[in-house]
Amino acid sequence: MSAYRFPRLFVKGRKSSEYAKVVGNEVIFGEEGEFGKVPYEIPLEELVDLLEERAKVSFIIHIPNESKAILVPEGTRVKVLRAVHTAVRGLPKEGEILEEGEIYATGLTGKGEIRKLRTLERGLVAMVHWKPYGGKDVYHLLLVPEEQVKILKVRT
């Protein structure tokens, strides 16, 4: 059994020491490319217009354990699902499909109540974004329509 490796984020036009380059249905990681690697915890507002619910810039989420990546083009419709509680559990992983009405997280409130959070629409989980916030778990799931993103194979 291999150890879990965290997803990596590459954003179009960013300068970095590591890059991603899209060639057909594949992505190649190396010292050159149009997508630069950035910290996974960058502010969500750098990727998504939260009012218009659209991707502000094209970005790639690399899922190392599955040897695949998700390309989210600029302008893609993005539904942001929030999970903010004292403790949040049961989050889906990047690349999973959520059906309308499906539970995407369970939260423990400050009063000790358990809340089940459900999505109102179907989509692919492109990113699970964690935001450090004192005393609470703060997660945002970026849910995108499957037909608007591209699943890429990782070329080794």
C-alpha positions as CSV (number, residue, x, y, z in Angstrom):
1,M,0.0,0.0,0.0
2,S,1.5,3.3,-1.0
3,A,1.4,6.4,1.1
4,Y,-1.1,9.2,0.3
5,R,0.5,12.1,-1.6
6,F,-1.3,15.4,-1.5
7,P,-2.6,17.0,-4.7
8,R,-0.5,19.8,-6.3
9,L,-1.8,23.0,-7.9
10,F,-0.4,24.6,-11.1
11,V,-1.7,28.0,-12.3
12,K,-1.4,29.3,-15.8
13,G,1.0,32.2,-16.2
14,R,2.7,31.8,-12.7
15,K,6.5,31.7,-12.4
16,S,7.9,28.7,-10.5
17,S,10.7,26.2,-10.2
18,E,8.3,23.5,-11.5
19,Y,5.9,23.6,-14.4
20,A,3.1,21.7,-16.0
21,K,2.7,21.5,-19.8
22,V,-0.4,20.1,-21.5
23,V,0.2,18.0,-24.6
24,G,-3.0,16.6,-26.1
25,N,-4.7,14.5,-23.3
26,E,-1.5,14.4,-21.2
27,V,0.3,16.6,-18.8
28,I,4.1,16.7,-18.4
29,F,5.8,18.1,-15.3
30,G,9.2,19.7,-15.6
31,E,11.3,22.8,-15.7
32,E,9.2,24.5,-18.4
33,G,5.6,25.0,-19.3
34,E,2.7,27.5,-19.1
35,F,1.4,26.4,-15.7
36,G,3.6,27.2,-12.7
37,K,3.3,25.3,-9.3
38,V,1.9,27.3,-6.4
39,P,1.1,26.5,-2.8
40,Y,-2.2,24.5,-2.6
41,E,-3.4,26.9,0.2
42,I,-3.3,30.1,-1.9
43,P,-6.4,32.3,-1.4
44,L,-9.3,30.9,-3.2
45,E,-10.1,34.3,-4.7
46,E,-6.9,34.0,-6.9
47,L,-8.5,31.1,-8.7
48,V,-12.3,31.8,-8.6
49,D,-14.5,34.8,-8.9
50,L,-16.8,34.0,-6.0
51,L,-19.6,36.3,-7.1
52,E,-19.8,35.1,-10.7
53,E,-18.8,31.5,-9.7
54,R,-16.3,31.2,-12.6
55,A,-12.7,30.3,-12.8
56,K,-10.6,33.5,-13.1
57,V,-7.6,31.7,-14.5
58,S,-6.9,28.2,-15.9
59,F,-5.4,25.8,-13.4
60,I,-4.4,22.2,-13.1
61,I,-4.9,19.9,-10.0
62,H,-2.4,17.1,-10.1
63,I,-3.6,13.9,-8.2
64,P,-0.4,12.0,-7.7
65,N,-1.9,8.8,-6.3
66,E,-4.0,8.3,-9.4
67,S,-1.5,9.5,-12.0
68,K,-4.0,12.0,-13.4
69,A,-4.7,15.7,-13.4
70,I,-7.8,17.9,-13.8
71,L,-7.5,20.9,-16.1
72,V,-10.0,23.7,-15.2
73,P,-10.1,26.2,-18.0
74,E,-10.6,29.9,-17.4
75,G,-14.3,30.8,-17.4
76,T,-15.4,27.4,-16.2
77,R,-18.5,27.5,-14.0
78,V,-17.5,26.7,-10.4
79,K,-19.8,26.0,-7.5
80,V,-18.1,26.6,-4.2
81,L,-19.4,24.3,-1.4
82,R,-18.4,25.4,2.1
83,A,-17.9,23.2,5.2
84,V,-17.2,25.3,8.2
85,H,-17.6,23.8,11.7
86,T,-15.6,23.0,14.8
87,A,-14.7,19.7,13.1
88,V,-15.4,18.6,9.5
89,R,-15.2,15.0,8.4
90,G,-16.0,12.8,5.4
91,L,-14.9,15.2,2.6
92,P,-14.6,13.7,-0.9
93,K,-11.3,13.7,-2.8
94,E,-10.4,15.5,-5.9
95,G,-11.7,13.8,-9.0
96,E,-14.8,12.3,-7.3
97,I,-18.3,12.9,-8.7
98,L,-20.9,14.2,-6.4
99,E,-24.6,13.6,-7.2
100,E,-27.3,16.1,-6.5
101,G,-28.5,15.7,-2.9
102,E,-25.4,13.7,-1.9
103,I,-23.7,14.4,1.5
104,Y,-20.3,16.0,0.9
105,A,-19.3,16.5,4.6
106,T,-20.3,16.0,8.1
107,G,-19.7,18.8,10.6
108,L,-19.6,19.1,14.4
109,T,-21.0,22.4,15.6
110,G,-19.9,24.3,18.7
111,K,-22.9,23.0,20.5
112,G,-22.0,19.4,19.8
113,E,-24.6,18.9,17.1
114,I,-23.8,16.8,14.0
115,R,-24.7,18.5,10.6
116,K,-24.8,16.8,7.3
117,L,-24.0,19.0,4.4
118,R,-25.5,18.2,1.0
119,T,-24.8,19.4,-2.5
120,L,-27.7,20.9,-4.6
121,E,-26.2,19.9,-7.9
122,R,-24.1,17.2,-9.6
123,G,-20.4,17.8,-10.5
124,L,-16.8,16.8,-10.3
125,V,-14.8,17.8,-7.2
126,A,-11.9,19.7,-8.8
127,M,-10.3,20.9,-5.6
128,V,-10.7,20.6,-1.8
129,H,-9.3,23.8,-0.5
130,W,-8.4,24.1,3.2
131,K,-8.1,27.5,4.9
132,P,-6.4,27.8,8.2
133,Y,-8.7,29.5,10.7
134,G,-8.3,29.5,14.5
135,G,-10.5,26.9,16.2
136,K,-12.6,25.8,13.2
137,D,-12.2,23.6,10.2
138,V,-12.8,25.7,7.0
139,Y,-13.0,23.8,3.7
140,H,-14.2,24.8,0.3
141,L,-14.9,22.3,-2.4
142,L,-14.8,23.5,-6.0
143,L,-17.5,21.6,-7.9
144,V,-17.4,21.8,-11.7
145,P,-19.5,20.4,-14.5
146,E,-17.7,17.3,-15.9
147,E,-18.1,18.5,-19.5
148,Q,-16.3,21.8,-18.8
149,V,-13.0,20.3,-17.5
150,K,-10.4,17.9,-19.0
151,I,-9.0,14.9,-17.3
152,L,-5.4,14.5,-18.2
153,K,-3.0,11.5,-17.9
154,V,0.3,12.1,-16.4
155,R,3.2,11.4,-18.7
156,T,6.1,9.8,-16.9
